[in-house]
Amino acid sequence: MSKVATIAENESLLLTRLELGPYGTNAYIVVCRQTGESVLVDAPAEAALIQEQLRGTNPKYILMTHGHFDHTGALAALKRSLAVPVAAHIADSAALPVKVDLHLQDGAVIPCGKLTLAVMHTPGHTAGSICFRMGAYLLAGDTIFPGGPGRTESAADFKQLLQSIAQKIMTLPGETVILPGHGPSAVLKEEKALFDRFMSRPHKTDLCGSVTWLD
C-alpha cells in the first residue's frame, strides 16, 4: 500500500517521501517553497500518485539515484507527462527505460529554486549510484540504509561500496538525515557508530550480498 509522508516542512522547503510499488521503494519530492520549483528523486511506480503530489509545483528535473527497475517503473510515463529532463550518472544510463538528458558527475549541483542538491557519486550498489545532498538531508538511494549498506553482487562491488560510504557519507556532519531508497530514515552519527564497529572487525574476503553492520 502506498504511503506518503512529510519529512520536512518550513518556509523554504517541503520534502515528501512516497513509498511506492510492490518493493516499497521510496521516491522523494523536493519543493522550494519560495519559488514553487520542484524536483523528483526516483520514479518507482504509480505515476499518477506522484503527479498528484507534484500538483501546484513547477517540476524541473527527475533525478535518478541509480538504474534498478524498482526505482524506474514510472519513469517513462512521468517523463512524457512532466516533460522535464531526466538526470542520472552515465554509468547507469543504459539501464534506464528512457533517454537520459543530463549525465550527472560527482560534485555537480542541481538547482531547485533557491535550494540546491549536490551530487555525490557513490558506486558499489551499481556503478552509477549517486546520492543527493541537500542541506541536512542525504537522499541516498540504495547506497546506505539504517543498519547497513546496499546490496552488492560481488566482493569487489562490496569493497567499492564500503569505500564510497567511508569517503563520501561518513565524512558528512553527524546530524545529517539519511533518506534511503527503501524504509525509514536514519541519523548519520548513529550509523557511523555501527559502521566504525563493522570496519574494526575482520570479515571474509568474499563478503557481499545483503550485509548489515552487525555482521
Long-range contacts (C-beta under 8 A, 24 or more apart in sequence): 2-46, 2-49, 4-49, 4-53, 7-137, 7-177, 7-179, 7-185, 8-137, 12-114, 12-115, 13-115, 13-135, 15-134, 15-137, 16-53, 17-179, 18-46, 18-49, 18-50, 18-53, 20-44, 20-45, 20-46, 20-49, 20-50, 20-74, 21-45, 21-46, 21-70, 21-73, 23-70, 23-182, 24-182, 24-183, 25-70, 25-71, 25-181, 25-182, 26-179, 26-180, 26-181, 26-182, 26-183, 28-139, 28-179, 29-53, 29-54, 29-57, 30-112, 30-115, 30-117, 30-134, 31-57, 31-112, 32-112, 32-113, 32-114, 32-115, 34-113, 34-114, 35-113, 35-114, 36-113, 37-111, 37-112, 37-113, 38-112, 39-63, 39-110, 39-112, 39-117, 40-78, 40-82, 41-65, 41-132, 41-139, 42-71, 42-72, 42-141, 42-181, 43-71, 43-72, 43-73, 43-74, 43-75, 43-78, 44-70, 44-71, 44-72, 44-73, 44-74, 45-73, 45-74, 46-74, 47-74, 47-77, 47-78, 47-81, 50-74, 50-78, 51-78, 51-81, 51-82, 54-82, 59-84, 60-84, 60-85, 60-111, 60-112, 61-85, 61-86, 61-87, 61-102, 61-110, 61-112, 62-86, 62-87, 63-87, 63-88, 63-104, 63-110, 63-117, 63-132, 64-88, 64-92, 64-96, 64-100, 65-129, 65-130, 65-131, 65-132, 65-139, 65-140, 65-141, 65-142, 65-143, 65-181, 66-92, 66-95, 66-125, 66-126, 66-128, 66-129, 66-130, 66-141, 66-142, 67-92, 67-93, 67-94, 67-95, 67-96, 67-126, 67-128, 68-95, 68-126, 68-142, 71-141, 71-142, 71-181, 72-96, 72-97, 88-128, 88-130, 89-121, 89-127, 89-128, 89-129, 89-130, 90-128, 91-123, 91-126, 91-127, 91-128, 92-126, 92-127, 92-128, 92-129, 93-128, 95-126, 95-128, 104-130, 106-130, 120-168, 120-169, 121-164, 121-168, 122-161, 122-164, 122-165, 122-168, 122-169, 123-160, 123-161, 123-164, 124-149, 124-150, 124-152, 124-157, 124-158, 124-160, 124-161, 124-162, 124-163, 124-164, 124-165, 125-149, 125-150, 125-151, 125-152, 125-157, 125-161, 129-164, 131-168, 131-169, 133-172, 133-176, 136-173, 136-175, 136-176, 136-177, 137-176, 137-177, 137-179, 138-169, 138-172, 138-176, 138-177, 138-178, 138-179, 138-188, 139-179, 140-169, 140-178, 140-179, 140-180, 140-181, 141-180, 141-181, 142-180, 142-181, 142-182, 143-169, 143-180, 144-169, 144-178, 144-180, 144-191, 145-178, 145-180, 145-181, 145-182, 145-183, 145-186, 146-178, 146-180, 146-183, 146-184, 146-185, 146-186, 146-191, 147-186, 147-191, 147-194, 147-212, 147-213, 147-214, 148-210, 148-211, 148-212, 148-213, 148-214, 148-215, 149-211, 150-181, 151-209, 151-210, 152-208, 152-209, 152-211, 153-208, 153-209, 154-208, 155-205, 155-206, 155-207, 155-208, 157-208, 158-207, 158-208, 158-209, 158-211, 162-199, 165-195, 166-195, 166-199, 170-195
